[in-house]
Amino acid sequence: MKATDYTKLADSDLLVKITEEKAALAKMKFNHTVAGTENPMQMRMKRKEIARMKTVITQRKNNGK
């Protein structure tokens, strides 16, 4: 998803989505350590998605001040 797609979601939905993505990333890291993955770039993409969501939340907090 793009950052513009995340701006359409509510804060509570974003927080839930962040926790889900963090859990998926942790699982991917574990599986990569144990057996390796076909595409290690997926982990980078997950990290970037999490960062995008956190950025949207931070922007909302800063604009509210």
C-alpha positions in Angstrom: 0.0 0.0 0.0 1.0 3.6 -0.5 1.1 6.2 2.3 -2.0 7.9 0.8 -3.9 4.6 1.3 -2.9 4.6 5.0 -4.1 8.2 5.5 -7.6 7.0 4.7 -7.6 4.6 7.7 -8.5 5.5 11.3 -5.8 5.6 14.0 -7.1 2.5 15.7 -7.1 0.6 12.4 -3.5 1.6 11.7 -2.4 0.5 15.2 -4.0 -2.9 14.6 -2.4 -3.2 11.2 1.0 -2.2 12.6 0.8 -5.0 15.3 -0.2 -7.5 12.6 2.7 -6.5 10.3 5.2 -6.6 13.2 4.1 -10.1 14.0 4.3 -11.1 10.3 7.8 -9.6 10.2 8.9 -11.4 13.3 7.7 -14.7 11.8 9.5 -14.0 8.5 12.7 -13.2 10.4 12.5 -16.5 12.3 11.8 -18.5 9.2 14.6 -16.8 7.3 17.0 -17.6 10.1 16.0 -21.3 10.3 15.5 -22.2 6.6 16.1 -19.1 4.5 13.5 -17.4 2.3 13.1 -17.3 -1.4 12.8 -13.6 -1.5 14.6 -11.8 1.4 13.5 -8.4 0.0 10.0 -9.2 1.4 11.4 -8.4 4.9 12.6 -5.0 3.7 9.2 -4.3 2.2 7.5 -5.2 5.5 9.8 -2.9 7.4 9.0 -0.1 5.0 5.3 -0.6 5.3 5.5 -0.5 9.1 7.5 2.7 8.8 4.9 4.3 6.4 2.1 3.5 8.9 4.0 4.9 11.8 4.8 8.1 9.8 1.1 8.7 9.1 0.3 8.3 12.8 3.1 10.7 13.7 2.0 13.3 11.1 -1.5 13.2 12.5 -0.2 13.8 16.0 2.0 16.7 14.9 -0.8 18.3 12.9 -3.2 18.1 15.9 -1.0 20.4 18.0 
